[in-house]
């Protein structure tokens, strides 16, 4: 069973940067595609990015393109979400989630589209990001 832990959240001023980390344990990390999601109070969970198991495919929400980048280091069992030029509307709890490349419906792990929460099976506890204006 893959266990995920997010870190790196915090309070930052508008225009600032944060790098979130998603660390995995308990299973072969490079068997999983990883998605980043966020949820603001009163809003639905939103998929931000996806990176395939070996990093060959990434996908970003259009609103995040040019500001956010996703990467992974499987030697460290970690996926990163670098967030630059942050805006107050980026404030939310950020979650990482994983889907195995061995699921029967393998398209879930291909990251060919921005991630959908229902496609992911393993979730971290979330980290709060607050951007002040």
C-alpha atoms as one frame of an Amber mdcrd trajectory, in Angstrom:
protein
   0.000   0.000   0.000   1.493   3.302  -1.072   1.611   5.990   1.604   1.934
   9.623   0.503   2.992  12.659   2.500   2.898  16.222   1.217   5.127  19.005
   2.535   6.253  22.483   1.624   3.052  24.427   2.073   2.880  27.701   3.934
   2.078  31.385   3.782   3.532  33.410   0.924   2.887  36.824  -0.543   1.304
  37.269  -3.934   3.952  36.826  -6.601   6.015  34.519  -4.431   6.987  30.896
  -4.891   6.631  27.605  -3.081   7.810  24.102  -3.850   5.584  21.307  -2.676
   6.904  17.798  -2.226   5.039  14.525  -2.298   6.988  11.657  -0.774   5.934
   8.052  -1.137   6.654   4.912   0.840   5.406   1.382   1.231   5.382   0.432
  -2.419   7.456   0.882  -5.573   7.121   4.601  -6.190   7.975   4.343  -9.887
   4.934   2.109 -10.424   2.657   5.098  -9.905   1.555   8.159 -11.775   1.193
  11.093  -9.400  -1.367  13.843  -9.536  -1.560  17.140  -7.677  -4.937  18.506
  -6.651  -6.144  21.431  -4.622  -9.309  22.272  -2.792 -10.308  25.687  -1.553
 -13.074  26.153   1.034 -16.485  25.711  -0.539 -15.050  24.546  -3.854 -14.627
  21.200  -5.526 -11.287  19.458  -5.631  -9.412  20.586  -8.740  -6.777  18.633
 -10.623  -3.650  20.699 -11.269  -1.014  18.409 -12.679  -0.117  14.848 -13.429
   3.217  13.181 -14.014   3.571   9.676 -15.341   5.408   6.930 -13.481   8.797
   7.643 -15.037   8.241  11.322 -15.679   7.955  11.042 -19.432   4.524  12.641
 -19.575   3.291  15.628 -17.642   0.053  17.503 -17.822  -0.870  20.814 -16.289
  -4.136  22.607 -15.809  -4.171  25.476 -18.327  -4.481  28.007 -15.502  -1.215
  26.685 -14.065   0.816  26.627 -17.256   3.675  29.096 -17.237   3.597  29.319
 -13.433   3.707  25.741 -12.129   5.971  22.881 -13.088   5.861  19.261 -11.970
   8.810  16.916 -11.763   9.819  13.738 -10.011  12.901  12.042  -8.636  12.169
   8.359  -8.314  15.504   7.804  -6.589  14.110   9.940  -3.771  10.527   8.656
  -4.101   9.397  12.245  -4.445   7.331  14.348  -6.816   7.635  18.124  -6.764
   5.235  20.897  -7.675   7.110  24.146  -8.181   4.689  27.049  -7.969   5.813
  30.494  -9.074   4.009  33.849  -9.353   1.450  32.683  -6.848  -1.876  34.462
  -6.642  -4.394  34.715  -3.789  -6.734  32.454  -5.772  -4.104  29.704  -5.541
  -4.799  29.447  -1.803  -6.077  25.972  -0.992  -5.170  22.662   0.562  -2.934
  20.865  -1.908  -3.018  17.091  -2.166  -0.969  14.583  -4.062  -2.464  11.299
  -5.169  -1.278   8.174  -6.934  -2.598   5.628  -9.390  -0.763   2.430 -10.240
   0.324   1.707 -13.787  -1.022  -1.823 -13.218  -4.687  -0.887 -12.845  -6.915
  -2.598 -15.480  -7.924   0.726 -17.024  -4.361   1.827 -17.659  -5.343   5.126
 -19.240  -5.833   6.438 -15.706  -2.055   6.387 -15.242  -1.024   7.908 -18.569
  -1.406  11.608 -17.621  -2.675  12.443 -21.072  -5.207  14.832 -19.580  -5.359
  17.013 -16.460  -6.033  14.671 -13.551  -9.460  13.659 -12.339  -9.730  12.827
  -8.643 -11.756   9.671  -9.246  -8.868   8.184 -11.255  -6.515   8.183  -8.261
  -6.517   5.589  -5.500  -4.003   6.730  -2.895  -4.057  10.154  -1.274  -1.907
  12.196   1.044  -3.260  14.243   3.911  -2.744  17.598   2.199  -0.692  20.707
   2.851  -2.095  24.219   3.202  -0.996  26.953   0.825  -2.047  30.496   1.627
  -1.204  33.391  -0.665  -1.706  36.841   0.770  -2.512  39.830  -1.402
